[in-house]
Amino acid sequence: MFSKAQSGKGLSYYEIRDYNMTHHYRKATFADCRDLAPRMRSQDAKEVMASSGTTPYEALKQSYNASAPECYTIIHEDGEIVGMFGLSDCGHFASPWLLGSDKLPETKRVMLPVSAEWVEEKNNQYPLMLNYVHADNTVSMKWLKALGFKFIKLDKEYGVGKEPFYQFVRIKENV
């Protein structure tokens, strides 16, 4: 039954849900933005303010709207919303994003393999995926690195806050 887990490939969302494992993700709702915003990690809140000058709530709403239908909510084993992520279709490339609460790292053991599967699937659909991450957002940078993204450029004065951001990219080989 758990051949993927035993082989080290991880479980999909449906396998996690079907086998009643703890942390999981589901399609996001607009109400999730309101729920997560007051608990957004300080590094993520700093990132959205520096890049676009928006509050956590505004950033989540904009990301939700830009990503539909590719917007999802991460649920902690205790039922709390701990993150939202998605993929915005930008024409020639897609822009992945993830914003979360301080409890998001607690889901890493379950969600990192699931995230890797999701990113691989989306990278097949969008051979070029790119975005920016604040240079101080170490938690997000570790997650991105684990998912196979590469940091290709440091922009020392990015966004409305003119703060340092790394551009990250994932390019599907053999397209």
C-alpha positions in Angstrom: 0.0 0.0 0.0 2.8 2.5 0.9 5.2 1.6 -1.9 5.9 5.3 -2.7 6.7 6.1 0.9 8.8 3.0 1.3 10.7 3.8 -1.9 11.4 7.3 -0.7 9.3 9.0 -3.3 6.8 10.5 -0.9 3.0 10.4 -0.9 0.6 12.5 -2.9 -2.0 14.6 -1.3 -4.7 12.0 -2.1 -2.6 9.2 -0.4 -2.1 11.4 2.6 -5.8 12.2 2.8 -6.9 8.6 2.1 -4.6 7.1 4.7 -5.6 9.7 7.4 -2.1 11.0 7.9 -1.7 14.2 9.7 -0.6 17.3 7.8 -2.1 17.8 4.3 -3.1 20.4 1.7 -6.3 21.2 0.0 -7.7 23.7 -2.5 -7.6 27.1 -1.0 -10.6 29.2 -0.2 -10.7 33.0 -0.1 -11.5 32.7 3.7 -8.1 31.0 4.2 -6.4 34.3 3.4 -8.2 36.0 6.3 -7.4 33.1 8.6 -3.7 32.9 7.9 -2.8 36.6 7.5 -2.6 37.5 11.3 -0.3 34.6 11.9 2.1 35.0 9.0 5.7 34.4 9.8 7.7 37.6 10.3 10.1 36.7 7.5 7.2 36.2 5.1 5.5 39.4 6.3 8.8 41.3 5.8 9.2 39.8 2.3 5.7 40.9 1.1 6.1 44.4 2.5 9.5 44.9 1.0 8.6 43.5 -2.4 5.2 45.0 -3.0 4.4 47.2 0.0 1.4 45.0 1.0 0.2 43.7 4.3 0.0 39.9 4.8 -3.7 39.9 4.1 -3.4 41.9 0.9 -0.5 39.7 -0.3 -2.5 36.5 0.4 -5.5 37.9 -1.4 -3.5 39.0 -4.4 -1.6 35.7 -4.6 -4.8 33.7 -4.2 -6.4 35.7 -7.1 -3.3 35.5 -9.3 -3.0 31.7 -8.8 -6.6 30.4 -9.2 -7.1 27.6 -9.7 -3.5 26.6 -8.6 -3.8 27.9 -5.0 -3.7 25.5 -2.0 -3.8 25.7 1.8 -1.6 23.6 4.1 -3.4 22.3 7.1 -1.5 21.3 10.3 -2.3 18.0 12.1 -4.2 20.1 14.7 -6.5 21.6 11.9 -4.9 25.0 11.9 -4.1 26.7 8.5 -0.3 27.1 8.5 0.4 28.0 4.9 -0.8 28.8 1.5 1.0 28.2 -1.8 0.3 28.5 -5.5 1.5 29.0 -9.0 0.8 32.1 -11.1 0.7 31.6 -14.9 2.8 34.4 -16.3 2.7 33.4 -19.9 6.2 32.2 -20.8 6.8 31.1 -17.2 5.1 30.3 -13.9 5.7 32.0 -10.6 5.5 29.7 -7.5 4.9 31.2 -4.1 4.5 30.0 -0.5 3.5 32.1 2.6 3.1 30.6 6.0 2.9 30.8 9.8 5.5 29.9 12.4 4.0 26.4 12.6 4.7 25.7 8.9 8.1 24.1 9.5 6.4 21.5 11.8 4.8 20.0 8.6 8.2 19.6 6.8 8.5 15.8 7.3 5.2 15.1 5.5 4.8 18.2 3.3 8.3 18.4 1.8 8.0 15.2 -0.2 4.5 16.1 -1.2 5.7 19.6 -2.2 8.5 18.0 -4.3 6.0 15.8 -6.2 3.7 18.9 -6.8 6.6 21.0 -8.0 7.8 18.3 -10.3 4.3 17.9 -11.8 4.0 21.6 -12.3 7.5 21.9 -13.8 6.4 19.4 -16.4 3.5 21.8 -17.3 5.7 25.0 -16.9 9.3 24.3 -18.0 10.4 27.6 -16.5 9.4 28.5 -13.0 10.8 31.6 -11.3 10.2 34.2 -8.6 12.1 36.2 -5.9 12.7 35.5 -2.2 14.0 38.0 0.4 17.6 37.4 1.2 16.8 37.2 4.9 14.0 34.6 4.4 16.2 31.6 5.3 13.3 29.1 6.0 11.8 29.7 2.5 15.3 29.5 0.9 15.9 26.1 2.5 12.5 24.8 1.3 13.2 26.1 -2.2 16.6 24.5 -2.3 15.2 21.2 -1.2 12.6 21.4 -4.0 15.3 21.8 -6.7 15.2 25.6 -7.2 18.5 27.4 -7.9 19.3 30.9 -6.7 20.6 32.7 -9.8 20.9 36.4 -9.0 21.0 38.7 -6.0 19.1 41.9 -6.6 20.4 44.3 -3.9 17.5 46.8 -4.3 14.4 44.8 -5.3 10.8 45.8 -4.9 9.2 48.9 -3.4 11.4 48.5 -0.2 14.6 48.4 -2.3 15.8 45.4 -0.2 18.0 42.4 -1.2 16.1 39.6 -2.9 17.4 36.5 -4.7 15.8 35.4 -7.9 15.2 31.7 -7.9 14.5 29.4 -10.9 13.7 25.8 -11.8 14.1 24.9 -15.4 12.8 21.6 -16.7 15.6 19.8 -18.6 15.0 18.1 -21.9 12.0 20.1 -23.0 
